[in-house]
């Protein structure tokens, strides 16, 4: 038997009380340690318990000290072995769980990198401009402005997809046969708008997408089919139950990771349509990420290479490749990140032939074989040329090149714009004779959109160049003045990418806002700049009515613009010297407009204050009130100089004797005086 077994056996025996060793201890070489008293086995001997531990309180206190020493020893060991900072002795347990800290860490980790030179540099610069307006009366407006700027920062610097809860999310929506064939008919009409960049699936594939979506291996066709239908709903009535069902099909199809991992032309098409016009995926960073997958698959498929394909197939693939190239350069400029398709690598890839590009035109159901529009082909070729120049701009901004290098690129941009504007204008004038109203409007939209993108690139290129600061400011003013002509929806084909329509206007907007903050006196130019900020608010209100699926986003962006408009108005008001009505009208006369940024104020003087008059219902969405509710007379009183308000009390008795018809004539030509009378009447309860 082993020694340990012997020891356990002997411990269970009692002492025989023999000396010098009891019979139980004789087999062991050591001394006898058994008690000589016949103690009960069930009751321990009190002599074995130290006297200082005889009470329960003492034993508990000793136990607590022992546990505390053990805890300190373990912490010290962890600090030594794992370099973990020790826990303070007797530290209190935190009142709140650490979950909030983890959430905060996750939120900070969700921020995405944006390069030093990009379209949204105002995110870093505007906080300083807000802090420069240090007035007690501006405190609440400044806080609102910081909040709205944070919203923009989250929208542009993070990527999150809101997945709504849906019933029966594991199965696709399959319509009845009559409804299904109606959807197929509508799809075939809408798919023509995407020519020549997107190819429709075969008839058999379309029927399987509609009636047997669970059997479709390339789920990208489900995304393409359903999202084209969604785009049509976005321009009409989106309250039908079909909207939710089509969205569900898109989300279920996107759960198939093969769309993002397998290089297939159908996948490239689906990702491109989402990145360009996916209203549910209109966040800029989401668009950039979707576009990245599309570009990598396009490279793997060799869409730019010759290959062994038919001539027609090669031409369509070139169209899709160059569409990706154009979008890629725009995204790179927006976020200051390297391009997926470098200009130096692909600049010599041939453009598609004109014979295939002429299919890029607006379709309104009128077929005329003798009338073939070439405007779309010219617009796309000019867009690719601009994208190549943007590649040069990206190189200059990335290397922080000298002013001469920027000047050289600026010269190329100016030459490109002069030539492009001339070609597009001549093409539109030649086709306007036979074109209907919708064609003429669409061509004008294309020219204005092209000019806006040119000005946008120029604003970014000239940033930090003090010698061209006035040109940068005038470019921003010209860009904002174009917004009213760019209001459009998905059905337009010459308006560009959806998220650029929503977020690019803030680039010139904040250039103008910064200029206002650096002025300390009232001038006609500052008043014009305020009107341009107001134009941006109106633009988002009009876009809200066009982009039905993005109505919430447009409303939120409208609020951002309205808050900064209000902050600029308050700042200007506090630095204005109390001009009289006559001086204001005189000072706003004889100003002319020019392409370089000088503005014609002759028509503006009558409109400036009318925009804030209580009876201007048509412009109610341009009011400075952040909530964009009904006009508030109190907010308009803040616009009046102090001398007007001080004289108001003295005029009260006189006003009560005036007939209301005299106070507010219907043909009043001086808006400032008319507004003043209305405010006096409102304060007296007479209007």
C-alpha positions in Angstrom: 0.0 0.0 0.0 1.3 3.4 -0.8 2.5 5.8 1.9 -0.3 8.3 1.1 -2.9 5.5 1.7 -1.2 4.6 5.0 -1.3 8.2 6.1 -5.1 8.5 5.3 -5.6 5.2 7.2 -3.7 6.2 10.3 -5.3 9.6 10.4 -8.6 7.9 10.9 -7.3 6.0 13.9 -7.4 7.3 17.5 -4.4 7.8 19.7 -3.6 4.9 22.2 -1.9 7.4 24.6 1.2 5.4 25.0 4.6 7.1 25.6 6.9 8.1 24.1 4.9 7.1 21.0 1.5 5.7 20.7 0.9 2.5 18.9 -0.5 4.4 15.9 2.6 6.4 15.4 5.3 3.7 16.0 5.5 2.7 12.3 6.6 6.3 11.5 10.0 7.7 12.1 8.8 11.1 13.3 7.5 12.1 16.7 3.9 11.5 17.9 1.6 14.4 17.3 -1.7 12.9 18.3 -3.6 14.3 21.2 -3.4 12.4 24.5 -7.0 13.3 25.2 -9.8 11.1 24.0 -11.7 13.7 22.1 -14.9 13.0 20.2 -14.4 12.6 16.5 -17.4 14.8 15.8 -16.3 17.7 18.0 -12.9 19.4 17.3 -10.7 20.2 20.2 -10.8 23.8 21.2 -7.1 23.7 21.9 -6.5 23.5 18.1 -8.1 26.9 17.5 -6.0 30.0 18.3 -7.4 32.1 21.1 -7.5 35.2 18.9 -9.9 33.4 16.6 -12.4 32.2 19.1 -15.1 34.7 18.2 -17.1 34.7 14.9 -16.4 38.4 14.4 -12.7 37.9 14.7 -12.6 35.0 12.3 -14.7 36.9 9.7 -12.3 39.9 10.0 -9.4 37.6 9.5 -11.0 36.0 6.5 -11.7 39.4 4.9 -8.1 40.5 5.4 -6.9 37.2 3.9 -9.1 37.6 0.8 -8.0 41.2 0.3 -4.3 40.2 0.5 -5.0 37.4 -2.0 -6.7 39.9 -4.3 -3.8 42.3 -4.2 -1.4 39.5 -4.8 -3.3 38.3 -7.9 -3.5 41.9 -9.2 0.2 42.3 -8.7 0.9 39.0 -10.5 -1.3 40.1 -13.4 0.5 43.4 -13.6 3.8 41.7 -13.7 2.9 39.0 -16.2 0.4 40.7 -18.5 1.4 44.3 -17.9 -2.2 45.0 -16.7 -2.5 48.1 -14.5 -3.4 47.1 -10.9 -6.9 47.6 -9.5 -7.0 50.2 -6.7 -7.3 48.6 -3.3 -10.8 48.7 -1.9 -12.0 50.1 -5.2 -15.7 50.7 -5.3 -17.8 48.7 -7.8 -18.7 50.9 -10.8 -22.3 52.1 -10.6 -22.9 51.6 -14.3 -22.1 48.5 -16.3 -19.2 48.6 -18.8 -21.6 48.1 -21.7 -21.8 51.8 -22.3 -18.0 52.0 -22.6 -18.0 49.2 -25.1 -20.7 50.9 -27.1 -18.8 54.1 -27.2 -15.7 52.3 -28.4 -17.7 50.6 -31.1 -19.1 54.0 -32.2 -15.6 55.5 -32.4 -14.4 52.5 -34.4 -17.2 53.0 -36.9 -15.6 56.2 -38.1 -14.0 55.8 -41.5 -10.9 57.4 -42.8 -11.3 60.4 -45.1 -8.2 61.8 -46.7 -6.7 65.3 -46.1 -7.9 66.8 -49.5 -11.5 66.0 -50.4 -14.9 67.4 -51.1 -16.0 67.5 -47.5 -13.1 69.4 -45.9 -15.8 71.7 -44.3 -16.3 69.0 -41.7 -12.9 70.0 -40.1 -13.1 73.7 -40.9 -16.7 74.7 -40.0 -16.4 74.1 -36.2 -13.8 77.0 -36.0 -16.2 79.2 -38.0 -19.0 78.4 -35.6 -16.8 79.2 -32.6 -15.8 82.5 -34.3 -19.4 83.7 -33.8 -19.2 84.5 -30.1 -22.4 86.2 -29.2 -24.7 85.4 -26.3 -27.8 85.6 -28.5 -26.2 83.0 -30.9 -25.6 80.4 -28.3 -28.6 78.1 -29.0 -28.1 78.5 -32.8 -24.4 77.6 -32.4 -25.3 74.5 -30.5 -27.8 73.5 -33.2 -25.2 74.1 -35.9 -22.7 71.9 -34.1 -25.4 69.2 -33.8 -26.2 69.4 -37.5 -22.6 69.4 -38.5 -22.1 66.2 -36.4 -25.0 64.7 -38.4 -23.2 65.5 -41.6 -20.0 64.1 -40.3 -21.7 60.8 -39.3 -23.4 60.6 -42.7 -20.2 61.1 -44.6 -17.7 59.5 -42.3 -19.5 56.2 -41.4 -21.2 53.4 -43.2 -24.3 51.8 -41.7 -27.1 50.0 -43.3 -30.5 50.2 -41.7 -32.2 46.8 -42.0 -35.9 47.2 -41.2 -37.8 44.4 -39.6 -40.0 42.6 -42.1 -42.5 39.8 -41.8 -41.6 36.5 -43.4 -38.0 37.7 -44.1 -36.9 34.2 -45.1 -39.0 34.0 -48.3 -39.1 36.1 -51.5 -42.2 38.0 -52.6 -43.8 36.1 -55.5 -46.6 38.0 -57.2 -49.6 36.4 -58.9 -49.3 35.8 -62.6 -51.3 38.9 -63.7 -49.3 41.1 -61.3 -46.0 39.4 -62.2 -46.4 40.0 -66.0 -47.4 43.6 -65.3 -44.1 44.0 -63.4 -42.2 42.4 -66.2 -43.7 44.7 -68.7 -42.9 47.8 -66.6 -39.3 46.5 -66.0 -38.7 46.1 -69.8 -39.7 49.7 -70.3 -37.5 51.0 -67.5 -34.5 48.8 -68.5 -34.2 50.7 -71.8 -33.2 53.8 -69.8 -30.0 52.0 -68.7 -28.8 51.3 -72.2 -26.0 51.0 -73.2 -24.4 50.6 -69.8 -26.6 47.8 -68.4 -27.8 44.7 -70.2 -31.2 43.2 -69.3 -31.4 39.5 -68.4 -32.9 37.0 -70.8 -36.7 36.5 -70.9 -36.4 33.1 -69.2 -34.3 34.6 -66.5 -36.8 37.4 -66.0 -39.7 35.0 -65.5 -37.6 33.0 -63.0 -36.7 36.1 -61.1 -40.3 37.0 -60.8 -42.0 33.6 -60.2 -39.2 31.4 -58.9 -36.6 33.7 -57.2 -35.5 31.0 -54.8 -34.1 29.0 -57.8 -32.1 31.9 -59.3 -28.4 31.3 -58.7 -27.2 34.7 -59.7 -29.1 36.7 -57.1 -27.8 39.9 -58.6 -30.5 39.7 -61.2 -33.1 39.8 -58.4 -31.4 43.0 -57.1 -31.4 44.6 -60.6 -35.0 43.7 -61.4 -36.5 44.8 -58.1 -34.5 48.0 -57.8 -35.4 49.2 -61.2 -39.0 48.8 -60.3 -38.3 50.6 -57.0 -36.8 53.5 -58.9 -40.0 54.0 -60.8 -42.1 53.9 -57.6 -39.8 56.5 -56.1 -41.0 59.0 -58.7 -44.7 58.2 -58.3 -46.8 56.8 -55.5 -44.7 55.0 -53.0 -47.4 54.3 -50.6 -48.4 51.0 -52.1 -47.6 47.7 -50.4 -45.4 46.8 -53.5 -42.7 49.0 -52.2 -42.1 47.1 -49.1 -42.2 43.8 -51.0 -39.7 44.9 -53.6 -37.4 46.2 -50.9 -37.6 42.8 -49.1 -36.6 41.0 -52.3 -33.6 43.3 -52.7 -32.5 42.7 -49.1 -32.9 39.0 -49.3 -30.9 38.8 -52.5 -28.1 40.9 -51.0 -27.7 38.4 -48.2 -26.1 36.1 -50.8 -22.4 36.9 -50.4 -21.6 35.6 -53.9 -22.8 39.0 -55.2 -19.8 40.6 -53.6 -17.3 37.8 -54.0 -17.8 36.1 -57.4 -16.7 38.2 -60.5 -19.7 38.1 -62.7 -21.0 40.8 -65.0 -24.5 40.6 -63.4 -22.9 41.3 -60.0 -21.1 44.3 -61.5 -24.3 45.7 -62.9 -26.2 45.2 -59.6 -23.5 46.8 -57.5 -23.2 49.7 -59.9 -26.9 50.5 -60.0 -27.0 50.5 -56.2 -23.9 52.7 -56.0 -25.2 55.2 -58.5 -29.0 55.3 -58.0 -29.7 53.1 -55.0 -31.8 55.4 -53.0 -31.9 53.1 -50.0 -28.1 52.9 -50.2 -27.5 56.6 -50.9 -25.0 57.2 -48.1 -21.8 58.3 -49.8 -19.6 55.8 -48.0 -21.9 52.9 -48.8 -21.8 54.0 -52.4 -18.0 54.0 -52.3 -17.9 50.5 -50.9 -20.3 49.0 -53.3 -18.4 50.7 -56.1 -15.2 49.2 -54.8 -16.6 45.7 -55.2 -17.8 46.5 -58.7 -14.5 47.8 -59.8 -12.5 44.8 -58.5 -14.9 42.4 -60.2 -14.6 44.5 -63.4 -10.9 44.2 -63.3 -11.1 40.4 -62.7 -13.5 40.0 -65.6 -11.3 42.2 -67.9 -14.1 44.4 -69.0 -11.6 46.8 -70.5 -9.6 44.2 -72.4 -10.2 42.8 -75.9 -10.8 39.2 -75.1 -12.7 36.8 -77.3 -16.1 38.4 -77.4 -18.4 39.7 -80.1 -18.1 43.3 -81.1 -21.5 44.2 -79.6 -20.6 42.5 -76.3 -17.3 44.2 -76.1 -18.8 47.7 -76.7 -21.4 47.2 -74.0 -18.7 46.1 -71.6 -16.6 49.1 -72.4 -19.6 51.3 -71.6 -20.0 49.7 -68.2 -16.2 49.9 -67.5 -16.1 53.6 -68.3 -19.2 54.3 -66.2 -17.3 52.7 -63.3 -14.3 54.8 -64.1 -16.3 58.0 -64.0 -18.0 57.1 -60.7 -14.6 55.9 -59.2 -12.9 59.3 -59.8 -15.8 61.1 -58.3 -15.8 59.0 -55.1 -12.0 59.3 -54.8 -12.3 63.1 -55.0 -15.1 63.1 -52.5 -13.3 61.2 -49.8 -9.6 61.8 -50.6 -8.9 58.1 -51.1 -6.9 56.3 -53.8 -8.9 55.4 -56.9 -9.8 51.8 -57.6 -9.2 52.3 -61.3 -6.0 54.5 -61.6 -6.0 56.9 -64.5 -2.4 56.1 -65.4 -3.3 52.4 -65.9 -6.5 52.8 -67.9 -6.3 56.1 -69.7 -5.5 54.5 -73.0 -8.4 52.1 -72.9 -10.6 53.1 -76.0 -13.9 54.7 -75.4 -17.1 53.0 -76.8 -18.1 53.8 -80.3 -20.6 56.5 -81.0 -22.9 53.9 -82.6 -23.4 52.3 -79.2 -23.3 55.6 -77.1 -26.2 57.2 -79.1 -28.5 54.7 -77.3 -27.9 56.8 -74.1 -30.7 59.3 -74.4 -34.0 60.1 -72.8 -37.0 57.9 -73.7 -40.5 59.3 -73.5 -42.3 56.7 -75.6 -42.1 58.7 -78.8 -40.3 56.7 -81.5 -38.9 58.6 -84.5 -36.3 56.8 -86.6 -35.3 60.0 -88.3 -34.5 61.7 -85.0 -31.4 60.3 -83.2 -30.2 62.4 -80.2 -26.4 62.6 -79.9 -26.5 64.7 -76.8 -26.1 61.8 -74.4 -23.1 60.4 -76.3 -21.4 63.8 -76.1 -22.2 64.2 -72.5 -20.8 60.8 -71.5 -17.5 61.3 -73.5 -17.0 64.7 -71.9 -17.6 63.2 -68.5 -14.9 60.6 -69.0 -12.5 63.4 -70.1 -13.3 65.3 -66.8 -12.7 62.1 -64.9 -9.3 61.8 -66.4 -8.5 65.4 -65.3 -9.9 64.6 -61.8 -7.2 61.8 -61.7 -4.6 64.5 -62.2 -6.2 66.6 -59.5 -6.1 63.7 -57.1 -2.4 63.2 -57.8 -1.6 66.9 -57.2 -3.6 66.9 -54.0 -2.1 63.7 -52.7 1.5 64.9 -53.3 0.8 68.5 -52.1 2.2 69.9 -55.3 3.2 73.5 -55.8 1.0 76.3 -57.1 2.4 76.1 -60.6 1.3 72.5 -60.9 -2.1 73.4 -59.7 -2.2 76.3 -62.1 -1.4 74.0 -65.0 -4.2 71.6 -64.1 -6.5 74.6 -63.6 -5.7 75.7 -67.2 -6.6 72.2 -68.5 -9.8 72.3 -66.5 -10.8 75.7 -67.9 -10.0 74.6 -71.5 -12.0 71.4 -71.0 -15.0 73.4 -69.7 -14.9 76.0 -72.5 -14.8 73.3 -75.1 -17.4 71.1 -73.3 -19.9 73.9 -72.8 -19.6 74.9 -76.4 -20.1 71.4 -77.8 -23.0 70.6 -75.5 -24.7 73.9 -76.1 -24.4 73.6 -79.9 -25.7 70.0 -79.7 -28.7 71.1 -77.6 -29.5 74.0 -80.0 -29.3 71.8 -83.0 -31.6 69.2 -81.4 -34.1 71.6 -79.8 -35.8 72.2 -83.1 -37.2 68.7 -83.2 -37.1 67.9 -79.5 -40.1 68.1 -77.2 -40.2 69.9 -73.9 -39.0 67.0 -71.8 -35.9 66.5 -74.0 -35.0 70.2 -73.9 -35.4 70.2 -70.1 -33.2 67.1 -69.8 -30.5 68.5 -72.0 -30.4 71.7 -70.0 -30.1 69.6 -66.8 -27.1 67.8 -68.3 -25.3 71.1 -69.1 -26.0 72.5 -65.7 -24.9 69.3 -63.9 -21.7 69.3 -65.9 -21.0 72.9 -65.0 -21.7 72.2 -61.3 -19.2 69.3 -61.3 -16.6 71.5 -63.0 -17.0 74.2 -60.3 -17.0 71.6 -57.6 -13.6 70.3 -58.8 -12.3 73.9 -59.1 -13.3 74.7 -55.5 -11.3 71.7 -54.2 -8.3 72.4 -56.4 -8.1 76.1 -55.3 -8.4 75.4 -51.6 -5.5 76.9 -49.6 -4.4 79.1 -52.6 -4.7 82.6 -51.2 -4.0 84.2 -54.6 -7.1 82.5 -56.0 -9.4 82.9 -53.0 -11.8 85.2 -54.8 -12.0 82.8 -57.8 -12.8 80.0 -55.3 -15.5 82.0 -53.7 -17.1 83.1 -57.0 -17.0 79.4 -58.1 -18.9 78.5 -55.0 -21.5 81.2 -55.6 -21.9 80.0 -59.2 -22.3 76.4 -58.1 -25.1 77.2 -55.5 -26.9 79.4 -58.1 -27.2 76.3 -60.3 -29.0 74.2 -57.7 -32.5 75.3 -58.6 -31.9 74.0 -62.2 -30.6 70.6 -61.0 -33.7 69.5 -59.1 -34.5 66.0 -60.5 -35.2 62.4 -59.7 -34.2 58.9 -60.8 -36.1 59.2 -64.0 -33.6 61.8 -65.2 -30.5 60.3 -66.9 -28.3 63.4 -67.2 -28.2 64.4 -63.5 -25.5 62.1 -62.2 -25.3 60.1 -59.0 -28.0 60.4 -56.4 -25.8 60.9 -53.3 -23.8 63.6 -55.1 -27.1 65.5 -55.7 -27.7 65.4 -52.0 -24.3 66.0 -50.4 -22.1 67.9 -53.0 -24.1 71.2 -52.6 -22.7 71.5 -49.0 -19.1 72.0 -50.4 -19.9 75.4 -52.0 -22.5 76.1 -49.3 -19.9 76.2 -46.5 -17.4 78.2 -48.6 -20.0 80.9 -48.8 -20.8 80.5 -45.1 -17.2 80.9 -44.2 -17.0 84.1 -46.3 -20.0 85.5 -44.4 -18.4 84.8 -41.0 -15.3 86.7 -42.0 -17.3 89.8 -42.9 -18.1 92.3 -40.1 -20.2 94.8 -42.0 -23.2 94.7 -44.2 -22.6 94.8 -47.9 -24.8 93.9 -50.9 -22.5 90.9 -51.5 -23.1 89.5 -48.0 -26.8 90.0 -48.5 -26.5 88.0 -51.8 -24.6 85.3 -50.0 -27.4 85.0 -47.5 -29.8 84.5 -50.4 -27.6 81.8 -51.9 -27.7 79.9 -48.5 -31.5 80.3 -48.6 -31.5 78.9 -52.1 -29.8 75.7 -50.8 -32.6 75.3 -48.2 -35.2 75.6 -51.0 -33.3 73.1 -53.2 -33.5 70.4 -50.5 -37.2 71.1 -50.1 -37.8 70.6 -53.8 -35.6 67.5 -53.9 -37.7 66.1 -51.0 -40.7 66.1 -53.3 -38.8 64.4 -56.1 -36.9 61.7 -54.1 -39.8 60.0 -52.5 -37.8 57.1 -51.0 -35.3 59.7 -49.7 -37.8 62.2 -48.3 -36.6 61.7 -44.8 -32.9 62.3 -45.7 -33.8 65.4 -47.8 -35.8 66.8 -44.9 -32.8 66.3 -42.6 -30.4 67.9 -45.0 -32.8 70.8 -45.4 -32.7 71.3 -41.7 -28.8 71.3 -41.7 -28.9 74.1 -44.4 -31.6 76.0 -42.5 -29.7 76.0 -39.2 -26.5 77.4 -40.8 -28.6 79.9 -42.7 -30.1 81.1 -39.4 -26.7 81.3 -37.8 -25.3 83.4 -40.7 -28.4 85.7 -40.6 -27.9 86.3 -36.9 -24.2 87.0 -37.3 -24.8 89.5 -40.1 -27.6 91.2 -38.2 -25.4 91.8 -35.2 -22.7 93.4 -37.4 -25.0 95.5 -39.4 -25.1 99.2 -38.9 -28.8 100.0 -39.1 -29.2 101.0 -42.7 -32.5 102.7 -43.7 -34.8 101.3 -46.2 -33.7 103.8 -48.9 -30.1 103.0 -48.3 -30.7 99.3 -48.6 -32.5 99.7 -51.9 -29.9 102.1 -53.3 -27.0 99.9 -52.2 -28.5 96.9 -54.0 -28.9 98.6 -57.3 -26.5 98.7 -60.3 -24.8 95.3 -59.5 -24.2 93.1 -62.4 -23.9 89.3 -62.9 -21.0 87.7 -64.6 -19.6 84.2 -64.9 -16.7 85.2 -62.7 -18.9 85.6 -59.7 -20.2 89.2 -59.8 -23.9 89.3 -59.1 -26.8 91.3 -60.4 -28.7 92.7 -57.5 -31.3 94.8 -59.4 -34.0 92.1 -59.0 -32.8 91.0 -55.6 -33.7 94.1 -53.5 -37.4 93.5 -53.8 -37.1 89.8 -53.1 -34.6 89.9 -50.2 -37.0 90.9 -47.5 -40.0 89.4 -49.2 -38.5 86.0 -48.5 -39.0 86.6 -44.9 -42.4 88.4 -45.1 -45.3 86.6 -43.3 -47.5 86.5 -46.4 -44.9 84.8 -48.6 -46.4 81.4 -48.4 -44.7 80.1 -51.5 -41.2 80.6 -49.9 -42.1 79.3 -46.5 -39.6 76.5 -46.7 -36.7 79.0 -47.0 -37.5 80.7 -43.6 -34.7 80.8 -41.0 -36.8 78.8 -38.5 -35.1 75.5 -37.9 -38.3 73.6 -37.6 -39.5 75.0 -40.9 -43.0 75.5 -39.4 -45.3 78.4 -39.7 -43.7 81.9 -39.9 -43.0 83.3 -36.5 -43.4 87.1 -36.2 -41.0 87.2 -33.3 -38.2 85.8 -35.4 -38.8 88.6 -38.0 -38.6 91.3 -35.3 -34.9 90.2 -34.8 -34.2 91.2 -38.4 -35.3 94.8 -37.8 -32.6 97.3 -36.8 -32.8 98.5 -33.2 -33.9 102.0 -34.3 -37.0 100.6 -36.0 -38.1 98.9 -32.8 -37.3 102.0 -30.6 -39.5 104.1 -32.9 -42.3 101.5 -32.9 -43.6 102.5 -29.5 -43.8 106.2 -30.5 -45.8 105.2 -33.6 -48.4 103.2 -31.7 -50.8 106.0 -31.2 -50.4 107.2 -34.7 -50.9 103.7 -36.1 -54.2 103.2 -34.3 -55.5 106.2 -36.2 -54.4 104.9 -39.7 -56.8 102.8 -41.7 -55.6 99.3 -42.3 -55.9 99.7 -46.1 -53.5 102.6 -45.9 -51.0 100.7 -43.7 -50.9 97.6 -46.0 -51.7 98.6 -49.6 -52.0 95.8 -52.0 -49.6 97.4 -54.5 -46.8 98.2 -52.0 -43.5 98.4 -53.9 -41.1 98.8 -51.0 -40.8 95.4 -49.2 -38.9 96.7 -46.2 -41.5 99.4 -45.4 -44.3 96.9 -46.0 -42.7 94.4 -43.7 -42.2 97.0 -41.0 -45.9 98.0 -41.2 -46.9 94.4 -41.0 -44.8 93.8 -37.9 -46.3 96.9 -36.2 -49.8 95.8 -37.0 -49.0 92.2 -35.7 -47.6 93.6 -32.5 -50.8 95.6 -31.9 -53.1 92.7 -32.8 -54.5 94.6 -35.9 -53.3 92.2 -38.5 
